[in-house]
Every structure is written in C-alpha cells, then in structure tokens.
Amino acid sequence: NRRFTLKSRPHGEPTNENFNFESVSVNPESVKDGEVLLRTIYLSLDPYMRGRMSDRKSYAKSLEIGDVIIGGSVCRVESSKNPKFTEGDYVLAYGGWQDYHITAGKECINLGKDPKQPSYALGILGMPGCTAYMGLLKIGEPKAGETVVVAAATGPVGSLVGQIAKIKGCRVIGIAGGKEKCEYAKKEFGFDECLDHKDEKLAEKLAEVCPKGIDVYFENVGGKVFDAVLPLLNTKARIPLCGMVSGYNATELPKGPVDRLPLLESMILSKRMRVQGFIVTLDFWDQFGEFYQQMSTWIQDGKVKYLEQIVDGFDKTVDEFRGLLVGKNFGKLVIRLGPD
Ligand code: NDP
C-alpha cells in the first residue's frame, strides 16, 4: 500500500519535503464485520486540501503531522464484510492519498458494478459540480439577461457555473489563466467572453465586456480578479463566495493599501449587495439529490460539457497538486492510481 502522509506543514507553496511517501502493508484478513477493503482507482485533487495542511482554524479539522492526506476517491471493493457492498463495486469514498483503505463505509456511496464514467463522481456529478450548481442557483440567483462573471473558468467549478448561467439565459464572462484556456472556455463551454487574468489590462478589458455591469460574481479566486470586478458590480449584485485560490499559498497580506475594508463595506452598503460564503458539504449536502438529477439530465441532453485531466501515476500526485494551486491543471484534475 503506497501512501502520502503529511511530514510538515507547507509555508507558502507546498514542496516535496512536506510529504512522506510510504509503503505499508494492508492485511485483507484484518477486515472486520461491517467493513470493506477498498482499492483506489481515481484520486481527486482539489484546492481545499491546501487548507487542511495548515493549522489555521477553519470549518474543517486540519490534518495532523503523519496523517494520510485526505481526499475524495473512486475505489473498487476488494473484499467486503458489509452487506451494502460486494466485491467489484465502484464506490465514491474518502480514502485520501493511498492505494488501499479499510472503512465501515458510512461516508461511501456505492456506484454499482458498471458506472458509465466512474471518475465523474469526483467532478461534474460530485462535490465540485454540486458547488457550482448550489452556489450559482441558490445564492447567485441569476436571471435571464443578467451578466455573470466567474474565474478559474476551465476548472470543474468555474466551467459549470458558466454553463449553468448560460442555460439560465445570462451573459457569461469567464476569467482564466492564458490564451488556450480562454479560447477553450468560449469554444467548448459557450462563454460569451473569457479574459486572461495575467493580462495587465484585465480591469479595462473586463469593463469593456461588461457594458451593463456585473450582476453575479461567483468568487473562486480573489486577488487581482476581485479588484477588477469590484468597481463593476451593480446595485443588488450577488456574490457567492466559494473560494479564493489565489491566496491559498499566501504567507502574508497582499501589498497595497492595508485596510480596504471600509471601501468594501461602503460599496456593499451603497449598492445593497449580497455576499454569502458557503461550504457545499455543510450548507447544501441535503439537496445533493436535486443537483444530481438535474446535472445528469443536462449531461444526457448535451447541455453541459465536462473537461477532465486524468494523470496516470500516483508518484505524480504532489507535483500535480502544486500545479493545481497555480493553474497548471486544465480541467478537473484526477490521478489514476491503477487499472479499473
Ligand atoms: P480548479 O480546477 O479550477 O483549480 C484552481 C484554479 O484556480 C487553477 O486551475 C487556476 O486556473 C485558478 N487560479 C490559481 N491561482 C490563481 C490566481 N492567482 N488568480 C486567478 N486564478 C487562479 O479548482 P476547482 O474548480 O476545484 O475550485 C475552484 C474554487 O472553488 C476554489 O477556490 C475552491 O477552493 C473552491 N471550492 C469551494 C467549495 C465550497 O464548498 N465553498 C467546494 C469546491 C471548491 P487558471 O489557470 O484559469 O487561473
């Protein structure tokens, strides 16, 4: 059983030295009544994992030094003493960065023997998909004709926010890192425009493509993108605050005027905006069924597209995770540990 554990807490960008790569044996005989032995096939890499590696107080418990790095995974049942699972079933699990784990299966969802696209459970039909759906529709409340802006536009959350907003009849502006991603967002996901956040003229260009201002800003990244968005927000704008990935590796406050809170607060007040943070697993998990049904229908009807980047090789996990935090991924990042 290969696994990655936390060796030390990253300061800034994670490095190889923050992780231990270990090999430990797992004894199939040790599976007790009610438990299953799972083998990881697909491991999801997600930005939130960076937060768990730090000891800052947050909505979820931090990893301890020596813990296996957490993460969603699609596994197969190797052996089972739990009536809900039989050998060979695909299971959505939370086994983290390792080949095998034994669990009582309470947190697991059985995907059956032959799911069409097992890895979709980690993206479009799983946590990131639900994040896009709930954040946009329940908090953003987009109306036809409104302008919606979202960054990380080719990632699982951003790409789905944009496509759902298009389904709802909105004008959709994406923001992504680089020309290739911007072209992809327009051509494949149907965004009306997509701008490169590395462009020094981002603020001016955003103003040009949002002549009627911004009604919904789905916040995925923070930083410079938020600076460009802020002056364009309309009265009664809604901001689902989903993540701020541009700052996940930050070790200090950004340079510039130190306290911009009064400016921000006065804008929220005078424009009567609504900013609402959410954690999908805490706020919307009871509505997962609604999301799942609707998203499955959209997929079937060809209304939404999904981009996955599946990387073969467990040994690449750390490098790929580092890349995810700085935009080297192109689509939903998944590590394939072994054959189905
Ligand atoms: P992505 O696969 O989109 O990966 C993150 C992307 O962020 C990168 O690919 C990169 O895209 C972009 N990025 C990185 N640094 C910067 C920067 N400095 N400025 C602008 N963009 C940057 O991730 P997800 O779709 O999985 O997640 C998107 C966001 O949603 C994250 O903030 C995540 O934490 C959040 N999230 C929140 C949840 C919740 O419940 N609140 C649940 C799930 C996700 P590019 O190259 O295009 O810039």
Boltz pocket constraint, residues with backbone or C-beta under 6 A from the ligand:
constraints:
  - pocket:
      binder: B
      contacts: [[A, 45], [A, 46], [A, 47], [A, 48], [A, 127], [A, 128], [A, 131], [A, 151], [A, 152], [A, 153], [A, 154], [A, 155], [A, 156], [A, 157], [A, 158], [A, 175], [A, 176], [A, 177], [A, 178], [A, 181], [A, 197], [A, 219], [A, 220], [A, 221], [A, 222], [A, 223], [A, 225], [A, 241], [A, 242], [A, 243], [A, 244], [A, 245], [A, 246], [A, 247], [A, 278], [A, 279], [A, 280], [A, 281], [A, 323], [A, 324], [A, 325], [A, 326], [A, 327], [A, 328], [A, 329], [A, 331], [A, 332], [A, 333]]
      max_distance: 6.0
